[in-house]
């Protein structure tokens, strides 16, 4: 039934894709694709890893559902949208005529089921892999602690390091999350829950200190499905847990701008007290949280479609499609370090917003996303094809992890590290996806060569091994 259900969801996505190409039923189709991906994720939760489904749901939410709210509620007639210039700047049919089929196609090819009997990410193949992981870690629990301690220590000194080294050491910090999974899957680990709780508190404290909650939201999404493996929970309970998580993320997003202002005014302030005061104030006015005005801060921050619309307003009316000239250079730059290509073009939100959207940003961060890059490069049809290829690439890279796991089962516990930045790449760019998958994979490969015991620890010696050969065996050897 589970395998059939996986294909049912995929064919439902395919139906939405086909309808998006031949109809203008934008609102029903946007709601449909979000519900389909959500149900697909919840149905798989507990029996598989839901990384791909989370990536797809995030893309559908910020590129389709939130922009739809822009057309329905935060249009030019809305005072807040008009004052802040956050109403969608192009017609609805123009935006969804491209974004809807492109994002749906990306989701379809990304989430197409992996049904290999030996390298699937769900059900019996994954159960067998988890057992191999537990057996590999048996008697070698210390490796998880090593990764945790090293990651926590490095996170405290990253900002003092030269800029050129910060990315590498950030990956060492991310390794702590793999270490937490080592601890979680280690049997008979003393004080396991206490160690994991202390690590969670450390991550929360670091986020409060910096005013950055990205790692809690997106690393938490990926990690949660590992902690949930093997749990048999009713669908309504999964849905309740999902709604609770969305509410908490929404709550954090709604107070984050004001919290960051407090940190800028007085960085030495009691951060826990300042944060809890903001949360308390927001919860005391919960009745205003879900109206049009209360939802506007989340709409403002989560509407990736606004940046996409700026790109579509600029291309090709003001600037012709560049046939991927800039995108190809950025992709090439992912494979070449700056030390070998000193004058390679700048990437990231500032450069991309200037080139693709014609907007100069200072003092804050935003980007056009792969969806915007694809449209500016190739137009509607070419952009849809590009998003298909991108979805397939992520799926291919993800599946390779399970192929490698046949020989190195612990590599599965590094999935959150490898794909962390891919999780929210819809609001960044293609280069972030390549950097996350390629550079992190190279980092882990080098790490594997330097410290192979972290990935293939030797089984713990048995009592027989400790005692040495039996007298009978020794006599046979002497003979």
Backbone torsions as a table, in degrees:
resi	resn	phi	psi	omega
1	UNK	NA	-38.2	-179.0
2	UNK	-65.1	-42.3	179.2
3	UNK	-64.5	-42.8	178.2
4	UNK	-61.8	-42.0	-179.7
5	UNK	-61.7	-37.9	179.3
6	UNK	-60.4	-43.7	-179.5
7	UNK	-73.6	-30.4	176.0
8	UNK	-60.8	-44.2	178.1
9	UNK	-63.7	-40.0	-179.5
10	UNK	-66.0	-41.9	179.1
11	UNK	-70.1	-28.9	173.8
12	UNK	-66.2	-40.0	175.1
13	UNK	-62.7	-42.2	179.0
14	UNK	-61.4	-39.6	178.2
15	UNK	-63.2	-42.9	177.4
16	UNK	-61.7	-40.8	178.9
17	UNK	-60.6	-47.6	-179.2
18	UNK	-64.1	-43.1	179.2
19	UNK	-65.5	-33.7	179.6
20	UNK	-67.1	-21.8	-179.3
21	UNK	-85.8	-20.5	-172.6
22	UNK	-123.1	-3.4	-179.4
23	UNK	-130.6	171.7	173.5
24	UNK	-116.0	33.9	178.6
25	UNK	-82.6	59.2	-168.9
26	UNK	-62.9	-51.8	-176.5
27	UNK	-61.5	-50.7	179.3
28	UNK	-59.7	-37.5	-178.6
29	UNK	-72.8	-36.0	176.6
30	UNK	-64.0	-46.2	176.7
31	UNK	-60.7	-41.3	-175.9
32	UNK	-63.9	-47.1	-176.2
33	UNK	-67.2	-34.4	177.1
34	UNK	-67.4	-41.3	179.0
35	UNK	-67.2	-40.8	-179.7
36	UNK	-61.0	-49.0	-178.3
37	UNK	-66.7	-38.0	177.9
38	UNK	-62.4	-48.1	179.4
39	UNK	-64.0	-37.4	177.6
40	UNK	-61.2	-41.8	179.0
41	UNK	-67.0	-46.9	-177.9
42	UNK	-66.3	-37.4	179.8
43	UNK	-64.4	-34.0	-177.7
44	UNK	-86.0	-22.6	-177.0
45	UNK	-60.9	128.3	-178.4
46	UNK	101.6	-28.2	178.9
47	UNK	-115.8	1.8	179.9
48	UNK	-165.3	176.2	177.1
49	UNK	-91.2	127.5	-170.8
50	UNK	-105.6	31.0	-179.6
51	UNK	-58.6	-51.3	-176.1
52	UNK	-63.8	-38.7	-179.8
53	UNK	-66.1	-35.3	177.5
54	UNK	-66.3	-43.5	177.4
55	UNK	-58.9	-45.4	-179.2
56	UNK	-64.9	-43.2	-179.0
57	UNK	-65.1	-41.0	177.7
58	UNK	-60.9	-44.0	179.5
59	UNK	-64.2	-44.2	179.9
60	UNK	-64.6	-36.0	-177.6
61	UNK	-69.4	-52.7	-172.9
62	UNK	-82.1	-21.5	-178.1
63	UNK	-101.2	-16.2	-177.7
64	UNK	-124.4	-56.8	-172.9
65	UNK	-68.8	-48.9	-179.8
66	UNK	-65.1	-42.4	174.3
67	UNK	-60.0	-33.5	176.5
68	UNK	-62.6	-40.2	174.4
69	UNK	-59.2	-33.7	177.6
70	UNK	-61.9	-41.9	179.3
71	UNK	-73.9	-34.3	-175.7
72	UNK	-82.9	-40.3	-171.0
73	UNK	-122.2	-39.7	-175.3
74	UNK	-103.7	50.0	178.1
75	UNK	-89.0	-167.6	-174.9
76	UNK	-63.0	-24.7	-179.8
77	UNK	-74.8	-17.3	179.0
78	UNK	-81.3	126.9	-174.1
79	UNK	-63.0	-43.2	-178.9
80	UNK	-63.2	-45.0	179.6
81	UNK	-64.8	-37.2	-178.2
82	UNK	-71.1	-42.4	-178.4
83	UNK	-65.9	-39.3	-177.4
84	UNK	-92.6	0.5	-179.1
85	UNK	58.2	40.7	-179.2
86	UNK	-110.3	15.3	171.5
87	UNK	-77.0	152.4	-177.4
88	UNK	-66.3	123.3	-170.9
89	UNK	-85.3	2.8	177.5
90	UNK	-131.0	159.6	-179.1
91	UNK	-60.7	151.9	-177.9
92	UNK	-59.4	-42.5	-177.3
93	UNK	-68.1	-30.8	178.1
94	UNK	-68.7	-45.9	-178.0
95	UNK	-66.2	-56.0	-175.0
96	UNK	-73.8	-19.5	174.9
97	UNK	-61.7	-25.0	175.3
98	UNK	-106.1	-51.9	-171.1
99	UNK	-63.4	-40.7	-176.1
100	UNK	-62.8	-53.7	178.2
101	UNK	-67.4	-32.8	-178.1
102	UNK	-67.3	-47.3	-179.1
103	UNK	-69.7	-38.8	178.4
104	UNK	-63.5	-42.5	178.4
105	UNK	-64.6	-41.2	176.2
106	UNK	-58.6	-47.1	-179.8
107	UNK	-63.0	-42.2	-178.3
108	UNK	-60.8	-50.6	-176.2
109	UNK	-74.7	-29.6	176.2
110	UNK	-67.8	-41.9	-171.9
111	UNK	-99.1	6.3	177.9
112	UNK	-55.3	130.8	-170.6
113	UNK	-56.9	142.8	172.0
114	UNK	-101.3	107.3	-171.2
115	UNK	-111.2	17.3	177.8
116	UNK	-60.0	138.4	-178.7
117	UNK	-72.3	-16.9	-177.0
118	UNK	-115.7	-12.9	-175.7
119	UNK	-142.1	40.3	176.4
120	UNK	-89.2	161.9	-177.6
121	UNK	-103.3	26.5	-177.6
122	UNK	-159.8	164.8	173.2
123	UNK	55.8	-143.8	-169.8
124	UNK	-58.3	-45.9	178.7
125	UNK	-57.3	-40.4	179.5
126	UNK	-71.2	-36.5	177.6
127	UNK	-60.7	-43.1	178.1
128	UNK	-64.9	-38.5	179.1
129	UNK	-66.1	-40.3	178.1
130	UNK	-63.3	-39.1	177.3
131	UNK	-63.3	-39.4	177.2
132	UNK	-64.7	-38.9	177.8
133	UNK	-62.0	-45.3	-179.8
134	UNK	-64.4	-39.2	178.6
135	UNK	-67.0	-37.7	179.1
136	UNK	-65.2	-37.0	-177.4
137	UNK	-83.4	-11.2	-176.4
138	UNK	-60.2	120.4	-178.6
139	UNK	81.4	1.6	-178.5
140	UNK	-126.9	35.3	-176.5
141	UNK	-62.4	-23.2	-174.9
142	UNK	-62.5	-24.1	-177.0
143	UNK	-65.8	-36.0	176.3
144	UNK	-64.2	-39.6	178.3
145	UNK	-65.6	-39.3	177.6
146	UNK	-58.0	-46.8	-178.7
147	UNK	-65.4	-40.6	179.5
148	UNK	-62.6	-49.4	-177.5
149	UNK	-63.7	-44.8	-179.2
150	UNK	-63.5	-43.4	-179.0
151	UNK	-64.5	-43.3	179.8
152	UNK	-64.3	-43.5	179.7
153	UNK	-63.8	-46.5	-177.5
154	UNK	-62.8	-35.8	-178.6
155	UNK	-61.6	-24.5	-178.2
156	UNK	-82.5	-12.3	-176.8
157	UNK	-119.3	-0.1	-175.3
158	UNK	-57.5	-44.3	-176.0
159	UNK	-65.7	-19.7	179.3
160	UNK	-88.1	-6.5	-177.9
161	UNK	-85.1	158.4	173.8
162	UNK	-58.3	148.0	-175.9
163	UNK	-56.1	-38.3	-178.0
164	UNK	-64.4	-20.3	-178.5
165	UNK	-101.1	-11.6	-172.3
166	UNK	-64.0	-38.3	-178.2
167	UNK	-64.0	-44.3	-179.7
168	UNK	-61.4	-44.2	-178.0
169	UNK	-74.7	-23.8	171.8
170	UNK	-63.6	-36.6	176.6
171	UNK	-65.8	-35.5	174.1
172	UNK	-62.8	-39.1	177.3
173	UNK	-63.3	-45.3	178.5
174	UNK	-60.8	-27.2	179.7
175	UNK	-60.1	-22.7	177.9
176	UNK	-61.9	-30.8	179.1
177	UNK	-70.2	-36.6	172.2
178	UNK	-63.9	-39.4	177.9
179	UNK	-60.5	-37.8	178.6
180	UNK	-64.6	-32.7	176.2
181	UNK	-72.9	-34.5	173.0
182	UNK	-56.7	-46.5	-179.5
183	UNK	-63.7	-44.6	-176.4
184	UNK	-62.1	-39.9	-175.9
185	UNK	-91.5	2.6	176.2
186	UNK	-83.6	125.2	-179.8
187	UNK	-75.5	149.3	175.6
188	UNK	52.8	42.6	180.0
189	UNK	-89.1	119.6	-178.7
190	UNK	-66.2	136.2	178.0
191	UNK	58.3	33.6	-177.6
192	UNK	-58.4	-50.9	-176.9
193	UNK	-64.3	-37.3	179.6
194	UNK	-64.6	-43.2	180.0
195	UNK	-63.2	-45.9	-179.8
196	UNK	-65.6	-37.6	178.3
197	UNK	-66.0	-42.0	178.6
198	UNK	-63.5	-38.3	177.9
199	UNK	-65.2	-41.8	178.3
200	UNK	-62.7	-40.6	177.9
201	UNK	-63.6	-40.0	178.5
202	UNK	-61.9	-43.9	179.7
203	UNK	-63.6	-42.0	178.9
204	UNK	-63.9	-43.1	179.7
205	UNK	-63.5	-40.6	178.6
206	UNK	-64.0	-38.6	179.2
207	UNK	-67.0	-41.0	177.5
208	UNK	-65.0	-37.1	-178.6
209	UNK	-66.2	-38.1	-175.7
210	UNK	-98.6	-12.7	-175.8
211	UNK	71.7	19.9	-178.9
212	UNK	-116.7	118.5	-175.5
213	UNK	-113.2	10.4	-177.4
214	UNK	-59.4	-44.4	-175.1
215	UNK	-67.4	-30.9	177.1
216	UNK	-67.3	-45.4	-175.7
217	UNK	-69.2	-52.2	-169.5
218	UNK	-89.0	-38.4	173.4
219	UNK	-68.4	-35.6	178.5
220	UNK	-61.9	-38.4	179.0
221	UNK	-59.7	-45.3	-177.8
222	UNK	-71.4	-42.6	-177.7
223	UNK	-65.3	-34.9	-174.2
224	UNK	-59.3	-38.7	-177.5
225	UNK	-67.2	-27.6	175.1
226	UNK	-69.2	-44.8	-179.5
227	UNK	-66.5	-22.0	-175.5
228	UNK	-91.1	-8.3	-175.6
229	UNK	-58.4	134.6	178.4
230	UNK	86.1	-6.5	-179.7
231	UNK	-82.4	130.4	177.4
232	UNK	-104.3	99.6	-174.3
233	UNK	-124.4	140.6	179.1
234	UNK	-61.7	151.2	-177.6
235	UNK	-58.0	-38.5	-177.1
236	UNK	-67.3	-31.3	177.1
237	UNK	-70.7	-38.8	175.5
238	UNK	-62.2	-42.7	-179.9
239	UNK	-63.8	-40.0	178.3
240	UNK	-63.3	-42.4	178.3
241	UNK	-63.7	-39.1	179.1
242	UNK	-65.5	-45.2	179.6
243	UNK	-61.4	-40.3	178.1
244	UNK	-62.4	-44.1	179.1
245	UNK	-63.4	-42.5	179.0
246	UNK	-63.3	-40.7	179.1
247	UNK	-62.1	-43.2	-179.5
248	UNK	-65.0	-42.8	178.1
249	UNK	-63.9	-41.3	178.2
250	UNK	-63.4	-39.8	178.7
251	UNK	-62.6	-44.5	179.3
252	UNK	-63.8	-43.5	-179.7
253	UNK	-62.4	-34.7	-176.0
254	UNK	-72.1	-28.6	-178.5
255	UNK	-102.9	-8.8	-175.0
256	UNK	-59.0	-45.0	179.7
257	UNK	-59.0	-44.0	-179.3
258	UNK	-68.4	-36.5	178.8
259	UNK	-64.1	-41.2	178.6
260	UNK	-65.8	-34.2	176.1
261	UNK	-63.3	-38.7	178.0
262	UNK	-63.2	-42.5	179.6
263	UNK	-64.3	-37.9	179.1
264	UNK	-67.4	-37.7	-179.5
265	UNK	-71.8	-40.4	-176.2
266	UNK	-150.2	90.6	-175.9
267	UNK	-67.2	-23.5	-177.4
268	UNK	-84.0	0.1	-179.3
269	UNK	-62.4	159.9	176.6
270	UNK	-70.3	104.3	-170.8
271	UNK	-68.7	-38.6	178.9
272	UNK	-63.9	-43.9	-179.7
273	UNK	-65.1	-43.0	179.7
274	UNK	-63.0	-42.2	-178.7
275	UNK	-67.6	-46.0	-179.0
276	UNK	-65.9	-32.9	177.0
277	UNK	-64.6	-41.3	178.4
278	UNK	-65.5	-42.2	178.8
279	UNK	-62.9	-44.5	-179.4
280	UNK	-61.7	-43.1	179.1
281	UNK	-61.7	-43.0	179.8
282	UNK	-64.9	-42.5	-178.6
283	UNK	-69.6	-31.2	177.1
284	UNK	-68.2	-21.0	176.7
285	UNK	-113.0	38.5	-174.3
286	UNK	-61.2	-26.6	-179.1
287	UNK	-65.7	-23.4	178.5
288	UNK	-91.9	-1.9	-174.0
289	UNK	-73.1	-30.1	-173.0
290	UNK	-109.3	7.8	174.3
291	UNK	-87.3	177.7	-174.6
292	UNK	-60.0	-42.2	-179.0
293	UNK	-70.4	-41.3	-178.8
294	UNK	-68.5	-30.6	-178.7
295	UNK	-81.5	-13.8	-173.1
296	UNK	-58.5	-42.0	178.9
297	UNK	-57.2	-39.8	177.7
298	UNK	-68.4	-42.4	176.5
299	UNK	-57.3	-44.0	-177.7
300	UNK	-59.8	-44.3	-174.6
301	UNK	-82.8	-29.9	-172.7
302	UNK	-98.2	-3.2	-175.9
303	UNK	-83.9	80.6	175.5
304	UNK	-65.1	-22.9	178.9
305	UNK	-63.1	-26.1	178.3
306	UNK	-63.9	-46.8	176.7
307	UNK	-62.2	-40.1	178.6
308	UNK	-61.7	-40.7	-179.9
309	UNK	-65.8	-34.9	176.1
310	UNK	-62.4	-38.4	177.1
311	UNK	-65.1	-44.1	-178.0
312	UNK	-69.7	-26.2	175.4
313	UNK	-73.2	-30.2	-176.9
314	UNK	-85.0	-39.6	-179.0
315	UNK	-107.0	134.7	-6.6
316	UNK	-97.0	13.0	-176.0
317	UNK	-62.2	-43.0	-178.7
318	UNK	-101.6	-35.8	-178.2
319	UNK	-132.2	132.6	179.9
320	UNK	-70.6	152.3	174.0
321	UNK	-54.6	136.6	-172.9
322	UNK	-94.1	8.8	177.9
323	UNK	56.2	28.8	174.9
324	UNK	82.0	15.0	-176.5
325	UNK	-62.4	-47.9	178.8
326	UNK	-70.4	-41.1	-177.2
327	UNK	-62.4	-39.3	-179.6
328	UNK	-65.9	-36.8	177.9
329	UNK	-67.0	-41.8	179.2
330	UNK	-64.9	-38.9	177.3
331	UNK	-64.0	-42.5	178.6
332	UNK	-62.7	-35.8	-178.4
333	UNK	-66.2	-21.5	178.0
334	UNK	-67.8	-23.2	-177.0
335	UNK	-96.7	-9.9	-174.7
336	UNK	-122.3	119.9	178.1
337	UNK	-67.6	153.5	-176.7
338	UNK	-62.4	-26.9	179.4
339	UNK	-63.5	-27.6	176.9
340	UNK	-94.6	-11.9	-179.4
341	UNK	-139.8	73.0	-171.5
342	UNK	-59.0	-33.5	-176.1
343	UNK	-104.2	25.6	179.1
344	UNK	-66.1	149.5	-172.0
345	UNK	-62.8	150.3	177.4
346	UNK	-71.1	139.2	176.4
347	UNK	-113.2	-174.5	177.5
348	UNK	97.6	-179.9	-172.0
349	UNK	-63.6	-41.9	-176.8
350	UNK	-61.3	-51.4	-178.4
351	UNK	-66.8	-41.8	-177.8
352	UNK	-68.5	-40.7	178.4
353	UNK	-64.1	-36.3	178.1
354	UNK	-68.1	-45.6	-175.7
355	UNK	-75.3	-49.4	-172.3
356	UNK	-85.9	-36.1	-175.7
357	UNK	-105.1	-13.7	-178.1
358	UNK	70.7	27.9	-177.0
359	UNK	-122.1	133.9	176.4
360	UNK	-97.8	124.2	179.9
361	UNK	-114.6	142.4	177.5
362	UNK	-141.1	136.5	174.0
363	UNK	80.3	3.1	176.6
364	UNK	-154.4	171.3	-171.2
365	UNK	-124.8	134.0	172.3
366	UNK	-161.5	168.8	-176.0
367	UNK	-154.0	171.2	-176.1
368	UNK	-92.0	-14.0	179.7
369	UNK	77.2	160.2	175.5
370	UNK	-57.2	-31.6	179.2
371	UNK	-62.1	-41.2	178.2
372	UNK	-70.8	-41.4	177.9
373	UNK	-60.2	-42.4	-177.7
374	UNK	-63.9	-44.2	-178.5
375	UNK	-67.3	-45.9	-179.7
376	UNK	-62.7	-30.2	-177.8
377	UNK	-81.5	-44.6	-167.1
378	UNK	-128.3	-1.2	-178.1
379	UNK	80.2	-164.9	-173.3
380	UNK	-67.5	-59.2	-176.2
381	UNK	-64.0	-48.4	179.2
382	UNK	-63.5	-35.1	178.6
383	UNK	-65.5	-40.4	177.5
384	UNK	-62.9	-43.5	179.2
385	UNK	-63.0	-40.5	178.8
386	UNK	-61.2	-42.8	-179.9
387	UNK	-66.8	-32.3	174.3
388	UNK	-62.7	-47.3	-179.4
389	UNK	-62.7	-40.5	-179.4
390	UNK	-64.5	-43.8	177.3
391	UNK	-61.7	-41.4	178.6
392	UNK	-64.8	-40.0	-178.9
393	UNK	-61.8	-45.6	-179.9
394	UNK	-63.1	-42.2	178.4
395	UNK	-62.0	-42.6	-179.9
396	UNK	-62.2	-47.1	-179.7
397	UNK	-62.7	-39.6	179.6
398	UNK	-64.8	-44.6	-178.7
399	UNK	-65.5	-33.1	-179.7
400	UNK	-61.0	-29.8	178.2
401	UNK	-58.7	-41.0	-176.9
402	UNK	-76.3	-25.4	173.5
403	UNK	-69.3	-45.3	177.8
404	UNK	-62.9	-33.1	-176.9
405	UNK	-64.3	-15.9	176.4
406	UNK	-60.9	-33.6	178.5
407	UNK	-102.4	-32.1	-178.0
408	UNK	-127.3	80.3	-174.1
409	UNK	-59.1	-30.2	-177.2
410	UNK	-68.0	-12.8	179.4
411	UNK	-62.2	-26.4	178.8
412	UNK	-60.7	-32.9	-179.0
413	UNK	-72.3	-7.4	177.7
414	UNK	-97.0	2.0	179.1
415	UNK	-56.3	-44.0	178.3
416	UNK	-60.1	-31.2	178.9
417	UNK	-73.2	-45.4	-176.3
418	UNK	-66.8	-39.6	-171.2
419	UNK	-108.8	11.2	-177.9
420	UNK	-55.8	-52.1	-176.5
421	UNK	-75.0	-17.2	175.4
422	UNK	-72.1	-29.8	-176.1
423	UNK	-54.5	-40.6	-178.1
424	UNK	-116.0	27.2	-176.3
425	UNK	-68.1	-17.6	179.8
426	UNK	-62.0	-22.1	178.8
427	UNK	-103.3	10.1	177.8
428	UNK	-122.3	-107.0	-179.4
429	UNK	-162.1	175.0	-179.6
430	UNK	-63.3	-38.0	-178.2
431	UNK	-59.3	-35.7	178.4
432	UNK	-63.4	-39.9	178.1
433	UNK	-62.0	-47.4	-179.0
434	UNK	-65.3	-42.4	178.6
435	UNK	-61.3	-43.1	-178.0
436	UNK	-64.2	-46.6	-175.6
437	UNK	-77.6	-49.5	-173.0
438	UNK	-77.3	-54.7	-175.6
439	UNK	-66.8	-38.3	178.8
440	UNK	-67.8	-36.9	177.4
441	UNK	-64.4	-40.8	176.8
442	UNK	-63.7	-43.0	178.4
443	UNK	-58.1	-46.6	-178.6
444	UNK	-67.2	-36.5	178.0
445	UNK	-63.2	-45.3	177.9
446	UNK	-64.1	-41.3	177.7
447	UNK	-59.3	-41.4	179.6
448	UNK	-63.1	-39.6	179.9
449	UNK	-70.4	-36.5	-178.5
450	UNK	-77.1	-41.7	-177.0
451	UNK	-130.2	69.7	-175.6
452	UNK	-61.2	-25.6	-178.0
453	UNK	-67.3	-19.3	176.4
454	UNK	-71.0	-18.9	-177.0
455	UNK	-113.8	-29.3	179.6
456	UNK	-135.4	62.7	179.5
457	UNK	-62.9	145.0	178.3
458	UNK	-68.9	142.7	177.5
459	UNK	-57.6	147.7	178.8
460	UNK	-63.4	139.3	179.9
461	UNK	-64.6	140.5	177.5
462	UNK	-82.6	171.9	178.2
463	UNK	-61.1	-34.7	179.1
464	UNK	-65.6	-42.9	-179.8
465	UNK	-61.4	-41.0	-177.5
466	UNK	-66.9	-37.3	-176.5
467	UNK	-79.3	-16.8	-177.1
468	UNK	87.4	178.1	-178.3
469	UNK	-62.8	150.6	177.8
470	UNK	-70.5	161.9	178.8
471	UNK	-57.0	-37.6	179.4
472	UNK	-62.1	-45.8	180.0
473	UNK	-63.6	-39.2	-179.4
474	UNK	-64.6	-39.5	-179.6
475	UNK	-67.0	-38.3	177.7
476	UNK	-63.3	-41.3	179.6
477	UNK	-63.9	-38.6	-179.1
478	UNK	-66.5	-40.4	179.8
479	UNK	-63.2	NA	NA
